[in-house]
């Protein structure tokens, strides 16, 4: 067997290549674990953020209420980005309605954050109506 310089070079670099590939796989595994943890945390947050979970919040919990409602709206916006354009025949009008409903919800959330104990029940009812409008608009886009 004839040993050529290229054979020696390959033989010398093989352990280095294996070492680097092992490190890369370790980094990939760690990133997958990290992504999984992030997704699990997000799933827990989404599960906590539902109308059924927050509809009974009291005046003292108004900041948590507004934050949860905001996260719920943001989650719908993220879902909207993933909806193919061909799914709604009148997509432009429905997206416009969704954006208007989302803007109205943001206004209601600002009101919820600054409400008083006397206005809390009314503000929460108005926020519920705004949330219903957002959901209806979204369901017209992505049934």
Buried (B, 14 or more C-beta within 10 A) or exposed (E): EEEEEEEEEEEEEEEEEEEEEEEEEEEEEEEEEEEEEEEEEEEEEEEEBEEEEBEEBEBEBBEEBBBBBBBBBEBBEEEBEEBEEEEBEEBEEBBEBBBEBBEBBBEBBEBBBEBEEEBBEEBBEBBBEBBEBBBEBBEBBBE
